[in-house]
Amino acid sequence: MNDEIKVLVKSNGGGRCLAMYYVDPVSGRRVVKSTGTTNQREAERAAGEWEKELQRGGGQSPSKITWQHFRERYEAEHLATLAPRTRQTARVDFDCLERVLSPDRLCKLTSAVMSKFQANLREAGMKETTIAKTLRHIKAALRWGERMGLMQKAPSIIMPKRVKGQSMMKGRPITGEEFDRLLAAVPKIRPLDAPAWQAYLTGLWLSGLRLSESLVLSWDAEAPFAVDFSGRRPVFRIRGEAQKSGRDEILPMTPDFAEWLQATYPEAERVGRVFKLTDDAGIPLEPLWVSKKVADMGEVAGIIVNKQEGKYASCHDLRRAFGNRWARKVTSAVLMRLMRHGDIQTTMNYYVDLDAGEIADTLWQGFEAEKKQNGNTCGNTQQIRATDPYSVNDISP
């Protein structure tokens, strides 16, 4: 009951509507609202109605709103509109906040408290990337709370910065030789259905699909994520519920993946899911279970993708390999489309930072090809001057 809140009326100057206000008993801040009238009696009536509303809890003071009330509203009014996986991870992050801070009221999540929250997570051994992911969901929720008037102002949350010299990736792109070793390790983990798993890994290697996408990829035209060979070029037809962006899209498919699909799966078999990974009862396997098995294969193959964390190759490292290969062949804008990133900065950060040796190889291959075509050497000064607009001819005094 907010019976300690008293709403009063004040003047804003001649000719202006009277204002009503109360002093928040916890924060000490004055909350002001227009009465919409210049008449004293009508203003006092409006103030009385607002006071009753506050005391009933309908217009609850931000300082009185509990964390639990806020969380329930956020999950029902905003989180419910997002993708299932986003809802799940956000709830996990909220649970983490509750375990560490045990907040009773929303207003207690100040900038200083959130900074301490980061420090506690770090002391507990949580990785910087995981801390950043956790904070992103909480930050988004608190900003929503400010927009909804549930808190005076969302706290300032300083996101963790990448440690100098630390890779932005949790893993790394695996090489072609490592991929062969991964395929060879499959029978040791899945001896009874090794061919299906080897086909699945090959599909990840050639397509760049995310784990969750690959397990729902279908031959059926009405499926959320489908292969479409009906047009001039093979494409993916993607419904909004099947991808992170939430948009319906038609996206290009790389030629090597399209040819592999056509060569591997006869037309008579192009029904239902493309990659049929099932348990002994024929039930499709869950993404977390598939991820664990692929990581087991990576460990058997001895493919370490993060020495600091002792992480072995996983499904996402196959996607990284796909991005790394195509970064050498297409522009950043095209690569962004192939990877289905929502922001080109993500593409630039992760997939276009090619090794200097790879860049040098590309430069020399072009140089050698030009030499062979022109039949000249790099010592031909006249040829250089003829083709270089920045060269300066000798000028005699």
N, C-alpha and C positions, 0 to 999 in steps of 0.2 A: 504494500500500500504506500503510495507516494503522498501521504497527507501532510508531509512537511513542506511541500512545494506550494507557495502562495503566488498567485498571478496578480500583478498590479498594473495600473494604467498610468501612462505618462504622456506629456505633450511633446510633439516634435516641432513646435513653432506654429505661428499663426497661419491659418488656412490649410494646414497639412493634417492628414488623418492621424488620430491618436494611436499610440503604440501600446501594446501590452507586453509584459516581460515577467520573468521569474529568475531567481538566482539559483543555479544548480548547487544543491547542498554538498556535493562531493568535490566538484572541480572548482566551485566558486565563480564560475563564469556566468555572465548575464545572457540569457536567451531572449531575444526580442522578436516580436511579430506584429505586423500591422493589424489594427482592428477593422480597417476598411471604412471607418466613419469618423466624422469630426464631432459627433454628438456624444457628450460625456456619458449619458445614461446608456446609450447603445454600446458604447465602448466597454463600460463596466459589465454589461450583460455578456458581451463576447468574451471578456476576460474570465467571467465566472464559468462559462461553458468550457473554455480551454482548461481551466483549473480542474473541473470535474473529469475531463477527458484524461488529463495527466494522472489524476488520482485513481482512475479506473485502469490505467496502464495502456490505454489506446494510443496515447501520445507520449509514451514513456520517455523520460529524460535519458539522453544518451549515457550519462554516467551510471544509470541504474540497470541498463540492459546487461543481462548475463551472457557469458560466452556461449552457454548451451542454447539459449534462445536465439542468439545470432547464428550459430551453426545450423540449427534446424531451419531457420528462414533461408539461409544461403543455399543449403542443399535442396530445399523444396522449390525455391523461386529462380535460382540461377544454375546451380550445378546439374539439376535434372534436365536442362536443355543441352548439355554437352555430351560428348561421346562416352560410352560405357567405361572405356579404359581411363579416360580423364577423370570421371567420377570416382572410380576406384582408387586411383593414385592420390587424388585430392583428399579423400577420406583417410587414407593411410597417413598423409602428412598432417592432417588435423589431429589424428590420434597421437602422433609424435609430439606435437605441440602440447597436448594435454598431459602426456606422460612427463615431459620435462618441466613445464611451467605450472600446470594445474590452475589455469586462470578461472576465477569465479565471475569476474565482470569484464566485458569487452574493453572498457576504457583503460584497464590496467596494462594493455598491450601497447606500451609506449615505445618510442624509438630506442631508449636505453635498454628496456626489457628485451626487445627483439635482437639487439646487439649481443646481450648476454646469452640469449637463446642460441645464437650462432656459435658463441664460444663454448657452450656446453656440448653442442653436437660435435664440435671439433675435438674437444677433450675426450669424448666418448669414442673417438676413432672414425667418425663418419668422414667420407671423402668429400673434397670440395665440390665436385660435380653433383654429388647427392645432396649436399647442403643447399646448393643453388637451386636444384629442382624442387626441394621442399619449400624453400622461401618463395619461389615463384607462385606456387599455389596459394600460400598464405597471404602474400602481398596482394594478389588479385582479389582474394576474398575481402581483405580489409578495405581496399579501395572501393569495392562494391558497397560495403557497409557505410562508407562515407557518403557515396552518392545517394544511398537510400535514407540518409539522415539518422542512421543507427549509431554513429559516432561523430564527434565534432570534427576530427581530422585524422585520417589514416597515418600511422607512424611512418617515419622515414626509415626504409630498410636498405642498407648498403649491401649490395650483392657481392659475394666472394669474387675476388679476382684470380685469374689463372696465375699460378706460381711461375716465375720466370724459368724458362727452359722445360716446363712441363707441357706435354702434348695435350691438345684439346680432346683427343680421342681416348676413350677408355681402352680401346684395342688398337689394331692397325690393319691395313689391307694385307691379306696373305698373298704369297707369291704363287705362281703356277706350279712350282715344284712342291710347295706345301699343300696345295689343293690335291695333287695326286696322292700325297701321303694320307690326306684326310679320307679320300675315297677308299684307299687300301685298308684303313682302320675300321671301316663300317662293319665288315663281317665279324669283327671281334666284339662289337657291342650289340649288333642286331643280326645274328647268324641266320635266322629263319626268314627274314624279309629284307636281306641286304640289297637286292636289286632296286626295290622301291625307294630305299633310303639313299642309295647312290644317285638315282634319278632325281630325287628331291634336292640333294646338295648341288647337283649339276644345274638344276633349274635356278637355284639361288645364285650360283656363280654367274650365270648368263643373263639373268633378268634384273638383278638388283632389287628384288622385292623385299619388303620387310617381312619378318616372321609371321605376323598376324595376317598380312595380305596373302602370303603364299599359301597358307592353309585354307583360305576360302576361295582362291582362284578357281574358276569354274569354266567349263565348256558351254554352260547353259546361258543363253542370251539374257534371260531375266534375272540372273544372279547378281548380287551386289558388286562382285568383282569378276569380270568375265573376259575371256579371250575371244576376239572377233576376227575371223579370217574372211569375212564376206566382202570387204571393200577392196580398194586398189592395193592397200598395204595393210598388213596385220596391225591391230591396235589393241589396247586395253580399254574396255568400257567399265567405268567405275562410278558407282552410286555414292552419294555423300556419306552414307553410314559406314562405308567400307574403308575410308581413309581419313587421315588426321585433319585435312583441311575442311572436311564436311561438305565439299562441293561435288556435284555430278560432273564428270569429265570424260573425254575421249583422249587418250594419250598414246603416243607412238610406242612401238615395241622395237627393240633393237633387232637387226636382221639375223644375227647369230642365234638369238633365243628363238625367234620365229622359225628358223630352219630346223633347229634342234627339236622343237615341239612337233613339227610336221613329220620329221624323220622318226621320232621316237614313238608317237602315238598314232596308230592307224585311225582312219575316220570312224570305224565302227566302235572304237573305244572312247571317242570324244563325247562323253556324257558325264555329267556330275563334276565333282572336284577333279582338278588336274592331278594333284599330288594326293594320292589315297594312302595316307599313313593312318593305320588303325591298330587297335589293341586286338587281343585274341578273340574278342567277341564281335569284331568288326565295327566297333564304335570309333569315330574319328578322335585322334589324340588332341589333348589340350596344348596350347602354345607353350606353357611353362614346362610341360613334360618333354615336348619336342626340343626345346632350348637346352634342357638338361642333358638329353641324349647326345645332341650335337657337340656340346661342350665335353662330354665324356670321350667322344671320338677325337676331338682336338687334343685331349690329354694323352690318349693312347698314341696318337700320331706325333706327340712331342712338339706341338706348335704353340709356343708361348708368344702371345701378342702384347703382353704387358708384364715386363719382368718385375717391376716394382710391386705390383699387386699379385704376381704369380697367376695371371689370367691366361687361360688357354683359348684357342680359336673357337669362335661361336658363330651362330647364324649371321649376326650383324657384321662380322669381319668379312664374310663373303660379299655382303652388300658394299662394304668399304672397298673391297677389291674391284668390284664392278665400277664404282665411281672413279677409282684411281685409274683404271684402264681407259675409260671413256673420256677422262679429263685431258688425255693426250690427243684425242681425236676430234673433239667438238668444242665449241665455244662455251663459255660459262653459262650463257643464257639457255643453250640447248641442254647442257648438263643438268641445270636446275630442273628442267622439264622431265628429263629422264629419271632423276632422283625424286621428283615430286616434292621438292622443298617449297615451303611457303614463303621463304625469304632468300634472295640470292646471296645474302651475306653468309648464310649457312653453307651454301655451296662454295663460296670463296674461301671460307675459313677451313673447311675440311678436305676439299677435293682438288683445288687448283694449286696447291703448294707443292709443285713437283720438285723432285730431287735435282740438284745442279747437274749431276751426271747425266740424267735423262734429258735435260734441256740441251746439254752439250752434244749428246748423241744426235738429237734432232737437227741442231745447227750444222753439224758436220755432214750428216746425210744429205741435207739440201745443198751444202757447199760442194761435196764430191759429185753430186748429180749434175750441178751446173758446170763444173769443170769438164766433166765427161761430155756434156752436150756442146759446150763452146769450144772444146779442144784447146784451151789455154790454161796457163798456170797463174797462181796468185802473184807472180812476179811481173806480169804484164801491166806495166804502169799506164800505158795508153788505154788499155781496156778499162782499167779502174777509173781513170779520169773521164772516160766516155760515159760510164754508167753511174758515176757518183756525182750528184748535183752539188755537193759541198766541197769537192776538190778545187784547188786553186792552181791555175797554170803558172809556170815560171815567168817572171817579169824581169827582163834585162834592164839594168840601170841605164 
